Amino acid sequence: MIAKLQALERPESLSDRVYATLREYLRAGRIAAGQPLQEAALAAQLGVSRTPVREALARLATDGLVVAEGRSFTLPELSVADIEDIYALRFLLEPEALRLAAASRPDRARLAPLRSALDEMAAAHDAGDGAAFMEANYRYRDAWTALVPNARLVRAIQLYADHVRYLRAFTLDDEAVRAGVLKRLKQLGAALAAGDGEAAAQAMRAHLESAKRILLEITARR
């Protein structure tokens, strides 16, 4: 009798890899709003066939991160109403997620990635390096969302944060903005370390309020 076989681990598909690559470029501000994203050109640049690119673009459109425009896709130009809607959802989701994360009483080992990312942000701020600050800021978000026990909540948070991340690329070269972000995220980290859910939620609300105000100012100027 044949012993019970263990299911083989499924490797990440090419479509998944293309999706992850394009999503990272979008959130890092490397693709400008209004710039056409065409299957053939992207496939040539990535060294893949058009099929995984088509599938990845369809997924990004479902996420609301790109919109169809003729035979191509573009990164949408967010309006004031779009930002208001996105932040209304973020205010519902992220403070509650931080409350749950703090309630789990993360130990020093689980908080280590958070501290490391904060140190990297501080170093980038001192060096005046907005791009490095933004990358470290992404790692900080990944670190705190890893503490949230509700995986579905985390996926929703990541989606709506990605909708505005490309705009953040235009703000973090400003020294005052970086200083404010650092201050608020230090408060957030301290609340998590103390297991204080209400303080963590309040710190996130303050962080979101500041980010929303800055993005609305940018959008009004543009």
Secondary structure, DSSP 8 states (H G I E B T S, - for coil): -------------HHHHHHHHHHHHHHTT-S-TT-EE-HHHHHHHHTS-HHHHHHHHHHHHHHTSSEEETTEEE-----HHHHHHHHHHHHHHHHHHHHHHHHT---HHHHHHHHHHHHHHHHHHHHT-HHHHHHHHHHHHHHHHTT-S-HHHHHHHHHHHHHHHHHHTTTTTSHHHHHHHHHHHHHHHHHHHHT-HHHHHHHHHHHHHHHHHHHHHHHHH-
